[in-house]
Amino acid sequence: MSALRLVTRSVLRSRPVVAPWRGSFRGYAEVPSDKIRLNLTLPHQTIYQDVDVVQVNLPATTGDLGVLANHVPTVEQLRPGVIDVVEESGSTKQFFVSGGFAVVQPGSLLSINAIEAYPVEDFSAEAVRAQLAEAQKNATSGSEIDQVEAKIELEVLEALAAVAK
């Protein structure tokens, strides 16, 4: 046998045996929370910081996603759309985001990082429709770069037009 194998075996045999279940039992007083701890941050502002909420609905690129307490940990890229936050009082707040990321961590912690997020009630439906018509004209004319930028603008404005009232 090689010297490395002898050393490895002697080290492994000398380690104390630790019961894998030690410390993993849950007592009667510990009740799982039915709330999500939400952090919604922008580069220039924090909208929610460690606030308990009931549910958050996200516009993920893989599809709409509802997050409740004890959700499976995941990382999701956000597409332009509305984030619905159902607060403990039962009221719902809606924020329009142009994109970003959401990270669900163990322990019902949800962190959302977005470049922009605005309350939906701040948007005028007429102004959105006017910008949408202009972006549709720009998507078919101009240089290739202008057309690509207009298509991105169209994606955001179409998502915003669906919720603006």
N, C-alpha and C positions, 0 to 999 in steps of 0.2 A: 504494500500500500504506500501511496505517496504521503509525504509529510503533511501536505495540505489537507488531505482526507482525514488523517489522524487528528489534526488540530480541530478541524470542523466538527468531527464526531464528538470530541471531548468537550467542545464549547456547547454544542447542542444538548448534550446529556447533562451538563452542569446548570443549565438555565432552569429556574423554578417554573413549575407548571402553574399557569394562571387560568382560572376558570373563566371561560368566555362569557358566561352569563352573569358574572359578578358586576353589580352596579347597573344592570339593565332592567331590573324589575321596576315596575311602576307601582307606587303606593296609592292608597285609596284617595288621598287628598289631592292628587295630581289629576286634574281634569283637562283634556285637550281643549284648547281654545277654539272657538268657532269664529274667530276674527282673523283677518290678515293684517299684518303690519306693513303699511304702504309707505314707500318713499318715491315721490315723483319729482325729479330734478331736471332743471334746464341749465345751460351753461351760466346764465345770469340770474337765476331765481330758483328757489325751492318752493314748490306748491304744497306738497305733503312731506312731512318728515316724521317718521315713526308714528303714524296715525293708524289706529285700529279701524278697519272698515270691514263690511260684510262680504262684498264681492266686487271684483273688477273685471270688466269685459274689455278685451284688447283686440285691435285690428292687426293680427299677425299676418306675415306673408304666407304662412301655411294655411290660413283660414282664421275666422273669428275664434277667439279663445276666452272662455269664462274661467276666472280663477277664484276658487273658494279656499277656505282654510284647509290645511293639510294637502294642498295640491302637490302633485309629483314635481320634483325639481326640474327646471327646464330653462333654456335660453331661447328667446324668440326675437326675431327681427320684426319691427313694426312697419307696416305700410301706411300711407296716408289714410286717416280715418278718425273715428271717434273713440275715445276711452271713456267708458261709463264707470263711475265710482259710486257704489251703493254704500252710503255711510250708515253708521250705527242707528241714527235717528230714522232711517228708512228713506231719506231724501237721496236723490240721485244727482250727481254733478257730471256734466259732460265736457270733455276737453277735446278739441281737434288737434291732432298731431300730424306733422308732415312725414314723420318717420322716427326711428330710434330703436332702442332695444329694451326688452323686459327680461328680468332674471327672477325666477321663482326659486327660492332657497329653502332648505329644510327649516322647519320651525315656523312655517306660514309667513315668510318674509318675501315681499315683492318689491323689487327695485325697478323703476322705469326711468330710463335716461332718454331724453328727447332734445332735439335742437330747438324746436318751437312747440308750444302748447298754448292754446287760447280757449277760453270758455266759448261754447257754441253760441250762446246768446249774444256775443259781441259781433256776430257776422250779420250783414244785411243780405237777404236773398236776392234783391235786385242788383246789388253791386257784384255779387258772385256770378249771376247770370250774364251781366255785361262783360265781366272779365273772361268768362267762359267763351262767349261769342268771339271776342278778340283773339283768344288763344287758339280757337279753331281755325280762324283765318290765317294766323301765323304758322300753324302746323303744316300748311300746304304751300306756303310761299317762303322765299328767302333762301339763305344758304343751308347747307346740311346741318351745321351746328345750330342755327336758329330753329330749324325744324325739330331737332332732338330736344332742345330746351323747351320748345312749345309743347311737345308731347309730354314731357315731365310736368309742365305747368297744367296741362289738360288733366293728367291723372289726379293731381292734387285738387284742382277745381271741381272735377266731377265728384270726387269723394265729399268735398265740402258742400256742393250743391244738393247732395242727397240728404243732408242734415240741416242746412240753413233754413230758417223759417222767417 
